[in-house]
């Protein structure tokens, strides 16, 4: 209940901050707990990547994301034959000096999805430091390191060439699962069809490799999901986006309270473990996301709710006594009305001041210029570029309207 209330509160907070973000499934990581979500703001320069579905709202970091099973039939079921190789036949073909999926694919005239990629990794599991195992992926897929790390419950690394040779009897580039004595984890995308894999013989690859020929294989989800794949919830097409993490929430449960003996007494006087949560909001990250989402060719366009200053007050000619006096008066008046005001009274050219004002991006600019003697100023809305003359006496009401406009 409390966790759901926090989610609702976070939704309101980010909406009020004026940033477009999405709550996504997140790995709890070292914080622990059973449930974790992160709030991700869309940003082309973001450090994270997510996939999401517009149809049903599913969203997850690519480190955790899953997709519905591929509806496209394996290549071996639709086009088993090719001029140089039959994907269904158990044949060993020479592939001299072709090691990578790309190189072997070019040599045999096959796309990457026709291959079974075999990786030897070294994991520290169950007290057996340096234990090698084999990971199998379809040739056009990439290993999701976090998924494998969570599966193993330990850190791992790619085996060195010497370790691969010792474990499988062949150098990297020609490793395959038939035969192998290593424990094997195979991505579920390989459960259908037959593939080409390393033949465990230098300069050779083998066709006709299906998972039923690898009896010790454990089928798991260890691939990285890509945009365009089917949503696991509704089957719609997943989309991808770069994002900045602007907050996170963790349902810790009793992970910390139980071992620490942190308890409370319920209504019956029974001691129970405190149920905990962790909630964080990245203030600097919200500012960064706002700049990424709200800017134009001239500079920042701050949302009014989080702008460092709500008003940028400029004097066109600081040496003009009439303009300077009106600007000073308005500065004090606006501050007295509770507004944060950035006052530019520098003795510089108007062009420089206007450029700086657009660059800094305060929601509203108030320009004291040639109509100062009439007690009129120019009001500019930074987001829209709208300009209009306003009487100084009406400026407070105009400011309220400008700052509260949607």
Order of alpha helices (4+ residues) and beta strands (2+ residues): alpha-beta-beta-beta-beta-alpha-beta-alpha-beta-beta-alpha-beta-alpha-beta-beta-beta-beta-beta-alpha-beta-beta-beta-alpha-beta-beta-beta-alpha-beta-alpha-beta-beta-beta-alpha
